[in-house]
Amino acid sequence: MDFDDRARLDASQVEDIGSSGSSGSGGGSGGGGLLLGGGAAGVVLLVVALLFGIISPADLLGDDPAPPAKGKQGSNSQGSKKQVTDLTECKTGADAGKSQKCRIVGIVNSLQKYWEHQIDGYELAKTTLFTGKVKTGCGAADSSDGPFYCPPDQRVYLDISFFEELRADFGAQGGPFTEAYVIGHEYGHHVQNLLGDIDKGTGKGATSGSVRLELQADCYAGVWASNAVETGFFAKPFTDKDIRQALDAAAAIGDDHIQEMARGRVSPEKFTHGTAAQRVKWFKRGYGTGEPDRCDTFSGSI
């Protein structure tokens, strides 16, 4: 992933609330919303703590707790308890090539520039980098939830230690484009929210609305990747190596792969994000076509 050194970054689209302090573990201040992620999990003492999403270990492995409430109204209160740091050192594409946080700024900038030209009235969604716990319009969350998108406050939340856990716990090869895929998936959820499709993501099972919603977000990530060089932030199209990093990460966080790692068996009736093969398929669909309209996962087979 080669940034154009001359590209001007807009650091205001990403904020870092650091690791100092804690926003507490109680309920959030918003109206209650569904945190939307991509379905990875960390296995610790054979207990699955889901990363990259809000689905609980019981949801994935067989129990049936009450699902979190969805909503589109709420407020973000994370800034009231943690010091917000603007990433003012991230000024150019050259900075993005040297720093992980500046790289995230560049990825976010490119994603938003692409989508604002695809959606009339596109609304910018800020990314918040955090460590530990954070309050959101969807309620309290912590690093074990992994990267997620909160519809009520239209923000992406990310603890960047997730990327090392993805490599160490799941055998994903990692790399800068793994980050781009994950962040692209979360901004796919923002697009779904703006288009009014978020509420379609309900239920569990191999053909559920939840699976279809997540696969569409994977497809949207691929669409952006296909068009990213045209946003002006990258010096050249992504390489085969870059795309392999995305496909590798997509496969590592498939429901079937996570379930097999956790319990040695696969339970399709508990799927919420799609199989490894499906996640790869839909990212490739988006990347190969470069057209958002080709990401209709809600019609026909998946």
N, C-alpha and C positions, 0 to 999 in steps of 0.2 A: 504494500500500500504506500504509494509515493505521492506525498502532498506537493502541491505547487508552492515553492518557497515564497512566492510573491503574493499568494492569496492572503486577504485580510480576514482575520478571525473576529467574530463577535462573541467575546467572552461573557457578555451579559446573559447569554442563553444557558449558561451552566454556572451553578453556584456550588461552593464547597462549604459544608457546615462542619467539617472536621470531625475529630474524635473526642473533643473535650465536652464534658458534661453528659447529661442524658435527659431525654424528654419524657422519661417515665415509661412504665409498662401498662398503664391503664388505657381506657378507651380513648379514641381520637376525638377531636373536637368537631369533626364534620358530621354530615348527615348519614354517614355509613355508606361505603361503596365497595365494590369488588376490586381488589388489587389484581391486575392482570399481568401475567408473566409468561414464561415459556416452558416450565415444567422440568427443570433439572432438580436433582436431589443429592444431598450429602449423606453418606451412610456412616453413622457413628454408633458403635456398640449395637449394630444391627437395627437401629432405629432410624427411619428415614425422616429427615427434616428437610422439607422441600425448599429448594432454592429456585430463583427465577420464576416466582409465582406465589399465589396465596393458598393453593390447594394443600390441605392438611395431610399428614402421613396417613391418617385413617381413610381419607378420601381415596388415596392412591392404592392402599393395600387391603382395604376390605371393609372397614367400618363405615357407618353412615351418620356422622354428626350433622347437625343442622347447617346448611350452607350459609356463608356470609351474605348479608343483605346487599343488594345493589342500590345504587343511587347516583344521581347526577348533580346533587347539590351538596355543598360542604365547603369547608375552608381549611386552608393549610396553616397549621400553627407551629411547624417545626422551627421557624425562625425565631420564635419567642424565647426558646430555651437554649439555643445554640448560636454561636457566633457565625454569621454568614460571611464568607470570604469570596469576593469576586476574583476570578482568575485573570487578573489584569496583566499578568506576565505572558498570557497567551495572545500574541498580537498577529502573528503571521503563520503561514504554512510551514516555514522553517522551524518555528517553535513546536508545531504539531509533530514534526519529525524527530524531536528530541525529548519530548515529555509525554508521559501517558495521559496526564490530565489535559494537556493542550491537544493531544490527539483526539480525546473525547470531545473537546470543544469543536474541533474541525469536523468530526463525524456528525455531531449534532447540527452544526451549521449547514453542512451539505444536505442532510436529510430534510431539514426544514425549508431550505431553498428549493429543493425538488418538489416537495409536497405543496408548497404555497403556489406553485405554478400549475398544480393539478386540481386543486380544490378551491372553488370560489369562496372567499371569506375565510381562508385558512387562518387559524389562531395558533400563535406560537406556543409551544409547550416547553417549559424550562426543565432542565435536568438538574436534580439535586444529588450531589455526592455526599455520602454520609458513612459513618462508622458507628456500630453499636445499635442504638435505638433511634427511632424517628417518629414523630407524629405527623400524620397526613390527614387529608380530608376523608380518607377511607378508614381511619383509625390508626392505632399504634402498630408499628412494624419494627422488625430488627433485621440484622444482617442475614439471619438464617432464611429470611423470605427471598433473598436474592434480588436481582433487578426486577422492578415492577412498574406498571403504569397505574396511576390513580385517576379515574375519570372525574370525580368531583372537583379536584383542584388542577386537573389537566397538567400533571407533572410526571416525569419519569424519575424514579429513585434508584440509586445504584451505589452499592458498596463495591469498590473495585477489587477487593480481595476475592470476590466471587470468581474472577477469571483464573486465579491460581487454584482455587478449590475445584473448578471445572477440570483443570488439567490433572491435578493430583488425585482427585477422588474418582474421576470418570475416565481417565486415560485420554482425554481430548488433547490434541497436539498443541492447542493454544496458538498464540500469535496475534498480531494486531487486528487481523480481519475477523478473528473470533469476536473481538470487542465490537467491531462494526456490525456483525450479524446480530448480536444480542441487542445492541442499541437500536438497530434498524427494526427488529421485531417489536420492541416496545413502542417505537414511533408508529409502527403499523397499528397498534392498539389505539393510539391517538387518532389516527386517520379513521378507524372504525367508529370511534366516539363521535367525531365530527360529522360523520355520515349517518349517524343514528343506528349503527349496526351492533353496538355493544350488547344490547339486550337480547340478541340472538344467541349469545354464548351461554346456554343453560344446559343442565343435565350432565350425566356421565354415560360412558359407553362408546363403542367404536365409531358410531355414526352420530354422536350427540352434537348439540349446538356448541358445546364447549370445545370439542375437538375441531369442529369446523372453523370456529373463531380463531383458534390458535394457528391452524394451518394457513388461514388467510393472512395472518400477521407474518408468518414465515414467507409467504409469497410476496407480500408487500416489501419485505426486506430485500428479497431478490430483485424486485422491480427497481428499487432505488439503486442497488448495486449496478444494475445494467445501465443506468442513466447518470451515475454519480459524476463521471468526468465532465459532463455538460454543466454541472453546477459551478465549476470553476475552482474547486478546492483541491483537485487532484491533477497531477501533471500528466497522467496517462491512465488508460483503463486498468482495471484490476487484473492481476496476473492469474494464471491457473493455480499457482500456489495459494494466492489469497482465497480464491473460491474453494479450494480444497479445505482450507481452515474452517470456512463457514459450513461446508457439508459435513465435516468431521464433528463439529460442535452440534449441528442439528441431529446427527445420528446418536450422539452421546446422550442427548436429553429426550429421546423418545420414551414414551410410556413403557413399551415392552422392555427396553433395555434397563430402565430404572427398576421395574418390577423384578426382572430376572436377577439383577444384582442384589436386591433387597431380600427376596424370598425364594429365589430359584424357580419361580413359576410366573406365568403371565396370565392376567385376568382382564380380558378385553372389556368386560362389563364395567370396569373401573377406570377406563381410559378417560382422560380429560384434555390431553394435548396432542395425541396422535402418535403413531409408531415412528421408529427411527426412519423406516423407509418412506413413510408419508411426509415426514418433515423435510427430508432430503428432496423428495419429489416436488413439493410445493415451492421450496426455495428455488429449485432449478426451473420450475415453471415461470416464476417471476423473473428470474435472471435471463432465461432464454428468450422470453417474449418482450420484456421491458414495458409491458402494458398492464396497468392496474385492472383493467376490465377482464383480464384473463385470470384473475384471482378469485373468481366466484366459487368458493368452496361450499356454498349453501345450496347449490343446485346439483343434483345428480350424485354420482359416486365420488368418493375421495381416495 
